[in-house]
Amino acid sequence: IEEGMNQGTVTLPVSANDTYRGKVINVNHSIRIDVMTGGCCVADPSLVIPVKCGAPSHAGSSTPTMPGSVPEPEHTIEPTPNWTNEATVVSPVHVPYTAANVGGIIVEDEGEKEDEIDIAPMTFQEAKLPSLTNLMQEMTESVSDLGIIQMKVADPEWKHVFSVLSPNEFAGIIQKVDLDFDQPKIARLIAPLIKDGQFTCTYVIASVRCTSNWNRSNMVEKLIPYCVDLVDGEASIKAELTDWEQTVTAQAFKNALKGQPL
């Protein structure tokens, strides 16, 4: 376990859907391991391990794949238009973001003729101001929570929102993540920004309490290298873990206490 030597490869059929969690459709995968003891009066233990299935990501892309979708080929040749020298080229026109109108809503008043019907323009909403409330709302409406967090942590205007997060607020963001596999990734993105790098063990404890059971040890491994008080708080984190989780994370604690990256 500590050396990570027990590994295997599973090949999926081409027709299999990727692991996906949306607002309406969920696609989950798991590997079930049955241990056949063959003994008398001995139960055959069974272990179910959640897994994330899908095509390998390219260039760090975090865009989710919809179930049943067909990935585009890596190299696509687009037909080149046969432009002539008679084409007229004009300078691009820039429309302010808040001034752009798309579509409209038909507003009918009684007695008006068809050609007198007013069209009420539908305008784009302005970008939401940086706040925890708006972040949680965006995550509720999105199908890619990881993509949202990646953009926010890279935006200097959002730095303060993450810097002042309390342990409960940090845990609330993790709990809001739709795809369980992305919980440790998102926590790891936010952790260095909290209190301007003064991340503590209380945040790890709060995150472990709201993380999916099968993902708790992974969450601990991702976060403890950022804890500035790990020497004093190690026991508090381990108190939240099962005996098995303590065994799985033992090497991660050793590396973190030595200042070694995972």
C-alpha positions in Angstrom: 0.0 0.0 0.0 2.7 2.5 1.0 4.8 1.8 -2.1 1.9 1.8 -4.5 3.1 -1.4 -6.2 -0.4 -3.1 -6.4 -1.6 -1.8 -9.7 -3.6 -3.1 -12.7 -5.0 -2.2 -16.0 -8.6 -2.5 -17.0 -9.6 -2.0 -20.7 -13.1 -0.7 -21.3 -15.1 -1.3 -24.5 -15.3 1.6 -26.9 -19.1 1.7 -26.4 -18.8 2.4 -22.7 -19.9 5.8 -21.4 -17.5 8.0 -19.4 -18.0 8.5 -15.7 -20.2 11.6 -15.5 -22.4 13.4 -12.9 -24.7 16.1 -14.1 -27.9 17.8 -12.8 -30.1 15.1 -14.5 -27.9 12.2 -15.6 -25.3 10.3 -13.6 -23.0 7.6 -15.0 -21.1 5.7 -12.3 -18.5 2.9 -12.5 -17.1 0.6 -9.9 -14.9 -2.5 -9.6 -16.2 -5.3 -7.4 -13.6 -7.7 -5.9 -14.9 -11.0 -4.4 -12.5 -13.0 -2.3 -13.4 -16.7 -2.6 -12.2 -18.3 0.6 -13.5 -21.8 -0.2 -13.5 -22.6 3.5 -16.3 -23.9 5.7 -18.3 -21.5 7.8 -16.3 -18.6 6.4 -17.9 -15.7 4.5 -16.5 -14.6 1.2 -15.7 -10.9 1.6 -16.5 -8.4 -1.1 -15.1 -5.0 -1.8 -16.6 -2.4 -4.2 -14.2 0.3 -5.4 -15.5 3.4 -7.2 -13.5 4.3 -10.3 -13.6 7.1 -12.8 -13.6 5.9 -16.4 -13.0 7.9 -19.6 -10.5 8.8 -22.3 -7.2 10.3 -21.0 -7.3 14.1 -20.8 -5.2 16.0 -23.2 -3.3 19.2 -22.3 -4.8 19.3 -18.9 -8.3 19.7 -20.2 -11.0 19.4 -17.5 -14.0 19.6 -19.8 -16.4 16.9 -18.9 -17.6 14.4 -21.5 -21.3 13.9 -21.8 -22.5 10.3 -21.8 -22.7 8.8 -25.2 -20.6 11.6 -26.8 -18.0 10.8 -29.4 -14.6 12.5 -28.9 -13.3 14.6 -31.8 -10.3 13.3 -33.6 -7.0 14.8 -32.5 -6.2 16.1 -36.0 -9.0 17.5 -38.0 -8.6 19.1 -41.5 -11.1 21.8 -42.2 -12.0 22.7 -45.8 -10.4 26.1 -46.8 -12.9 28.6 -48.3 -12.0 29.6 -51.9 -11.8 33.3 -51.2 -11.4 35.7 -54.2 -9.6 39.0 -54.4 -12.9 40.7 -54.8 -13.8 40.1 -51.1 -14.2 43.2 -49.0 -12.4 43.2 -45.6 -13.7 45.5 -42.9 -12.4 46.2 -39.4 -14.1 44.2 -36.7 -16.8 45.9 -34.6 -16.5 45.6 -30.9 -19.7 45.5 -28.9 -19.5 46.2 -25.1 -20.3 43.1 -23.1 -23.2 44.8 -21.2 -24.6 46.3 -24.4 -24.9 43.1 -26.4 -28.5 41.9 -27.1 -29.4 38.4 -28.1 -32.9 37.3 -29.2 -35.8 38.9 -27.4 -39.2 38.2 -25.8 -42.4 39.0 -27.8 -44.6 41.4 -25.8 -48.1 41.5 -27.1 -50.6 44.2 -26.2 -54.3 43.7 -26.9 -55.4 45.6 -30.1 -52.0 45.9 -31.6 -51.3 44.6 -35.1 -48.6 42.1 -35.9 -46.2 44.7 -37.2 -46.6 46.8 -34.1 -45.6 44.1 -31.6 -42.7 45.3 -29.5 -39.7 43.0 -29.1 -38.1 43.3 -25.7 -34.4 42.6 -26.0 -32.8 40.0 -23.8 -29.4 41.3 -22.5 -26.4 39.3 -21.2 -26.1 39.3 -17.5 -23.0 41.0 -16.2 -20.3 38.8 -14.6 -21.1 38.1 -11.0 -19.1 39.9 -8.4 -16.6 37.8 -6.4 -18.3 36.4 -3.4 -18.8 33.0 -1.7 -22.6 33.2 -2.4 -22.1 33.8 -6.1 -19.5 31.0 -6.3 -21.9 28.5 -4.7 -24.6 29.6 -7.1 -22.3 29.1 -10.1 -21.4 25.6 -8.9 -25.1 24.8 -8.5 -25.8 25.8 -12.1 -22.7 24.3 -13.7 -21.8 20.8 -14.9 -18.0 21.4 -14.4 -17.3 22.5 -10.8 -13.6 21.8 -11.3 -13.5 24.2 -14.3 -15.1 26.9 -12.3 -12.7 26.7 -9.4 -9.7 26.6 -11.8 -10.8 29.9 -13.4 -11.6 31.5 -10.0 -8.3 30.7 -8.3 -6.4 32.1 -11.4 -8.4 35.4 -11.1 -6.8 37.9 -8.8 -10.2 39.5 -8.1 -11.3 36.2 -6.4 -8.2 35.8 -4.3 -9.8 37.5 -1.3 -12.8 35.3 -1.4 -10.7 32.2 -0.9 -8.3 33.8 1.5 -10.9 34.5 4.2 -12.7 31.1 4.0 -13.5 29.5 7.3 -13.1 25.7 7.8 -16.9 25.2 7.4 -17.0 27.4 4.3 -14.1 25.5 2.8 -15.9 22.2 3.6 -19.1 23.7 2.1 -17.4 24.2 -1.3 -16.1 20.6 -1.3 -19.5 19.3 -0.4 -21.0 21.2 -3.3 -18.8 19.4 -5.9 -21.0 17.2 -8.0 -18.3 14.7 -9.1 -16.7 13.0 -6.1 -13.5 12.4 -7.9 -12.9 16.1 -8.2 -13.3 16.9 -4.5 -9.6 16.4 -3.6 -8.5 18.3 -6.8 -10.6 21.3 -5.9 -9.5 21.3 -2.3 -5.9 21.2 -3.4 -6.5 24.2 -5.7 -8.0 26.3 -2.9 -5.8 25.3 0.1 -2.7 27.4 -0.8 -4.9 30.6 -1.0 -6.5 30.2 2.4 -5.1 32.8 4.9 -2.4 33.6 2.3 -0.7 30.3 2.7 -1.4 29.7 6.4 -3.5 26.6 5.9 -4.1 24.6 9.1 -5.2 21.1 10.1 -8.7 22.3 11.1 -9.5 22.8 7.4 -8.4 19.2 6.7 -10.6 17.9 9.5 -13.6 19.9 8.1 -13.0 18.6 4.6 -12.7 15.0 5.7 -16.0 15.1 7.4 -17.9 16.1 4.3 -15.9 14.0 1.7 -17.3 10.8 0.2 -16.2 7.9 2.4 -14.1 6.2 -0.3 -12.3 9.5 -1.0 -11.3 10.5 2.6 -7.8 9.2 2.5 -7.1 10.8 -0.8 -8.3 14.1 0.5 -5.9 13.9 3.5 -3.0 13.0 1.2 -3.7 16.0 -1.0 -4.1 18.6 1.8 -1.6 17.8 4.6 1.4 19.1 2.7 -0.1 22.6 3.0 -0.7 22.5 6.8 1.6 24.8 8.6 0.7 23.2 12.0 0.9 19.5 11.0 3.4 18.7 13.8 0.8 19.8 16.4 -2.3 18.8 14.4 -1.4 15.4 13.1 -3.1 13.5 15.9 -6.3 15.5 15.5 -6.5 14.6 11.8 -5.8 10.9 12.5 -8.5 10.9 15.1 -11.0 11.5 12.3 -9.7 8.5 10.3 -10.4 4.8 10.5 -7.6 2.3 11.2 -7.5 1.4 7.5 -7.4 5.1 6.4 -4.5 5.7 8.9 -2.6 2.8 7.3 -3.2 4.1 3.8 -2.1 7.7 4.7 0.8 6.7 6.9 3.4 7.4 4.2 1.8 10.7 3.2 2.1 11.9 6.8 5.8 10.9 6.9 6.5 12.8 3.6 4.5 15.9 4.7 6.3 16.0 8.1 9.6 15.9 6.3 8.6 18.6 3.9 8.6 16.2 0.9 6.0 16.7 -1.9 3.7 13.8 -2.6 
